Amino acid sequence: MNQDDHLSSYDYTLPEAAVAQAPVEPRHSARLLCVEPGAGWRDTTMAQWPTLLQPGDLLILNDTRVLKARLRARRASGGLVELLLLEPQRNGAWLGLVKPGQRVRPGERLQIQPPPGQPPVAVQVLERHGESGARLLRFAALSPELEAMEQFLNTYGEMPLPPYIRSGCGDEQRYQTTYASRPGAVAAPTAGLHLSKELLERLEAAGVARATITLHVGLGTFQTLKTEDLSQVQLHSERVEISPATVRAVQRAKAQGGRVLAVGTTSCRALEGVAALHGGQLQPCNGSVELCIRPGFRFRVMDGLLTNFHLPRSSLLLLVSALVGRQRLLTLYQEALAQGYRFYSFGDAMWIPPEAVLSSAMPKRGA
């Protein structure tokens, strides 16, 4: 088996000090590692990113908005548990993680801890869901509709920052993109956190267009890869919406010689996951996709990627490796660590332009 097919080949040592604990200000002051053709790279900042793009380029942004999906609840016995809501279900329930969940049984009723001046809210644990450890939860006297739940969560919930961010982020809006508009995520599409309103204006002035997709980051974010044989990996499905307008924008950009550039791995997965369902052609979509992108994958829609630095042994590391090669990516990560780049959600960024993508992974023009 090729080394690229082994999960253990995507490991690296990350010093704790390299994990960013807070965002930089302003957003566009984050550092940017620009991958160059061949073996080179250069150090710049997100503020300079517009100078690296071309008129006619099309940015694909994920407009999902993070829900304040973390709730604290009390059991009838008095014990405290933490809930993390993941996504609504068709039967009016919500899928969620319960921590610690070993002793929480189906049928048990919990009381959501209210903020001062608010009444407690009851939630019933219906059943376990699959092998993920998640539960189905039903909230008493609350509409399960997303908009109503977002209002409830804005009052009762907390922002679900990743566990490696220990001190919070101060302004909760810093864990939202400046263009977040569609509620439903439980984690931010972090590459987009670098795009300040000022930077977006500069990109527009430079002739760079943009279009949106919606991918609500869900349960798969919290599942680490465990299968050594990557040909056997199955990822949790993700909800994706791609509008006819976005499909037309992609088609127009390609017809005019422009490049389709994904801001973040979620935008990439949405484009490529939907294209994979339609013989390599992007189509409007409102449904679920399940696609593991790893070395050997040929991209059909996306030409280049802006992304953050990702966890070892993660599906996101596999995705980025598919663009530039596993060994080169791990070398770039070691260079980034040596140069003091900041990793993960509030960390710095990496820009992989089309000219740095492996020829075997590049979309076929005219296909």
N, C-alpha and C positions, 0 to 999 in steps of 0.2 A: 504493500500500500504506500502511495506517495505520502511524504511528510505533510503536505498540505491537507491531507485527509484525516490527520490526527489532531484531536482537540489539544493535547499536551504541547503541540507545536506552536500554540498561540498564547504561550505564557511569557510573562516578563515580571521582573521585580520592580515594584513601585514603592519608593520611600513614602512614609506617611506624610512627610513635610511637603511633598509635591502635590497633594490633594488640595485643591483650592477650597477654602472655607468661606469665602465671601466674594461677591462680584467686584470687578474694578469699576471705577467711575471716571469718565462716562463709559457707556457700554462699548463704544468703538475704540477705546484705548487698549483693549485686550491685544496681546501679541498674536501674530499670525505667522505660522511656519508655511512658507510657500514652497511646494514641491516642484522641482524643475525636471525637465527631461534628462534622462541618463541617471546619474547618481547624485546630483546636486540638490541643494535646497537653500533658501535664504530667509533671513529673519526680517520681518516687517511688522506692521500693526494693522488691525482691522480698519483704521482710518484711511489707510492707503489702498484698501481693497478695490475701490472704484477705478484706480489707475491700472489695475491688472485685468480689468474686464474690457469688453468691446461693445460699441454701439450695435444694437441688434441682438445682444445676448438676452436670454429670458431666464429670470430667477423663478424657481418654484418654491413657494413658502408654505409651511404648514400653519394654518390659522387656528388650530385647536387652542382652547383656553383651559388652564389647569383648574380643577375644582378644589376647594378646600375640603378634601375628601377624608381627612383623618379626624376621627371622633373618639372621645373617651366615654366609656360606659361602665356601669356598675351592675354586677350580677346580684341575684336575689340573696346570695350568701354574703354579700358585702364586698366581694373581691372586685378589683378593677381590671378591665380589659380595654384594649385599643382596637378600633375598627378602621379599616382602610377600604372605602368603597371603590369599586373598580368600574362597574358598568351596569346599566339597567338591563333587566331581562324582560322578555315578552309577557310574562305572567304577572307583572307589577312588582316583582321582587327586585332586589339589587344583589349583584355578586360582590362579595367583599372578603377580605382577609381578617381573621380574628387572632389577636396576639395578647397573652398566650391562649391558644385555642384548644389544647389537648382535652381539657375538661369541660368545654362548652358543648353541650349536647343539643341535638335537634329538638325543637319544641321549647327550649329555654327562652325566657323573656329577659331582656336587658333594659336598663334605663340609661339613655344618653345623658351625660352630665351637662347641665345647662349653664350658660354664662349668667352673671348676675342679672336678676330681673326677668329671666325667661323661665318658662315651665319645663320640667323634664319631658322627654319624649321616649315612648316605649318602642322597642324593636324586638321582633321575634326571630330567632334562628330557625330556619325551616329545615335545612338539610345540608349535608356536605355536597361539594360540587367537584366531581372528577377526582384526580389524583393530586391536584395542586394544593390541597389544604384549604381552599376557599370555601365559603358558606353562602347559601342563599339567605337573604335577610329581607324581612318585610317591616316597614315602618308604619306604626299605628297612626291613623288620622292625618297622614301625609299623602299628597298625590305623588305617585312614582314618576311622573313626567319630569324630564331633565330640567326644564326651566324652573319648576317649583322646587325641585331638590336643590338646585344651585342656590336659590334664595335661602332655603333652610341651612345649607352648609355654610353660606356666608356668615350666618349668625352663630351656628353651633360648632363649625368645623375649624380645622387648622390646615395650613398649607402642608402638603405631604412631601417635605424635603427629603432627599435621599438620606439613608442612615449615615453616610460618611460625611455629611455636613452637620457638625455637632453644635454649632452656636447660633443657628437660625440665620436669616439674611436681612434682618432689619425691615426694610421696605418689602412687603410681600410682592409688590408689582415687579420686583427685580427677578422673580421666578416666573414671570410671564413675558412673552414677546410683546413688542410694542404694537403688533398687529393682531394679537389674539382676539378672536371674536366668536368662536364656536365652542361652547362649554362641553366638556366631556373627558378631558385627560386627567390622569393622576400623576403625570410627570411631564416636565416641560420638554419641548423640542429644543435642546440646549444650544445648537449652533445658531438658532435664530435670536438667542438672547443678546448677541453681539450687535444686532442691527438697531441702532438708535434711529429716532425719527430724522435726525440730521443726516445720518449716513444714507438712509433710504432716499432722502431728497437729493443728495449728491449722486446717487446711483441713477435716479430718474433723469437728472440733468445731463448725465453722461450718456444717455440714450439706452440705458439698460431697462428693459421691461420686466414686469413681474406678474405672476399669476399664482393662485392659491389652490391647494388641496387641503383636505381635512383628514388627518389620521389621529384618532384619539389613543394616546399611549396607554396601554392597559396591563393586563396580568403578565404578559410575556416579559415586560420590563423587569419583573421581580423573580424570574426563573433563570437560574444559572444553567449553562450547558453542562451536561454530565456525561453525554455519550461520547466515548473516545473516537468511535468511527463516525466521522461527520456525514458520511453518506446516509446515515440512519437518523439524522437529527430532524425532528419535527418541531416547529415553532408554534406558539399559540396564535390563533387567528387574530387579525386586527381589523377594526372597522375603518373603512376608507370611503371618502366621497370625492369624486372628481367630476367637475361640472362640464357640460358641453363647451362653455366658454374657455375653460382651461385647455381642453383638448384642441380647440381651434387655435388658441395662442401657441401651443406647442407645434402644431402643424404649420402655422404661419412662420414661426421662427425658423424651423428647419427648411421650409421652402425658400426662404430668403437668405439662407446661409448662416443663420444665427446659431448659437449654441444654447442647449438646455442645461441649466446649472441648478442642481438641487441644493437648497439650504438645509442641511441636516440629513441624517440617515432616514428619518421618518418620511421626508419628501421623496427620497430615493426609493424606499420600499413601496410607497404608494404608487409611484409611476411604474416601476418595474413589476410589481405584483399584479397590477391591473393589466399591464401589457401581456404578461405571461398567461393570463386567462383568455386572451384574444389573439393568440398566434403571433405575439410580438407587436401588435398594433395597439396603441393607446385608445381606449374608448371611455365614454362617460361611465361612471360606476357609483353605486350606492350599495355597498355590501361589504363582505369580508374577504381578506386575502391572507394567504399563508405561504410565505416564500422565504427560504433560507438562501441568502446570497453568499457565496464563498468562492475562493479561487477556482478558476475554470468557467465562471459565469460570464456570458456575453451580455452586456447591457444593450437594451433596445431603444431606450428613450433618453436617458440621462447622459450628458457628455462630460460633466465635471461636478465636483462636490466640495462644499464647505462643511467641515465637520469639527467636532471637538476630539479630545483624546479619550479613549475608551478603556473599559475594564479588561484585564486579562481574561482569556478564555470566554469571551462574550461573542454573541452573534454579531454585534456591531464591529468588533475587531475583524471578524471574518469578512464582513461586507467591504470594509476599507481595504483589506488585503486583496480582495478580488480586483480592485482598481490598479494597484501598484505592485502587487506581489507580496507574499507573506514576509520573506526575508528582508526585503527593502523596508517594509513598514516597521518591522521590529527594530531595524537599524535607525530609522528616523525617530522612533520613540526613544531610543537610547540617546540620540543626539539631543532631542528635546529635553530629556531629563538632565543631561549634562549642562545645558544652557539655561536651566532654571525655568522652563515652561511650566505652567500650572495645569493640572489635569482635572478631568471630569466636569460636572455640570456647570460650575462657576469658573472653569478654567479657560485656557487660551484655545486658539483655533488652528486648524490646518486647512490649507487650500490646495486642492488637487485639480489643476487646470486640465483641459482635454489633452494638451500636448504631453502631459506627464502620465497619462493613462496607458496601461499596457495595450499594445496594438491588438492583441487577442481578445481584449475585453471591450474595445471600443464599439459603439453602434456602427452598423453598416450604413453608410450614407445611401439614401434612396430606397432603403428597405422599409 
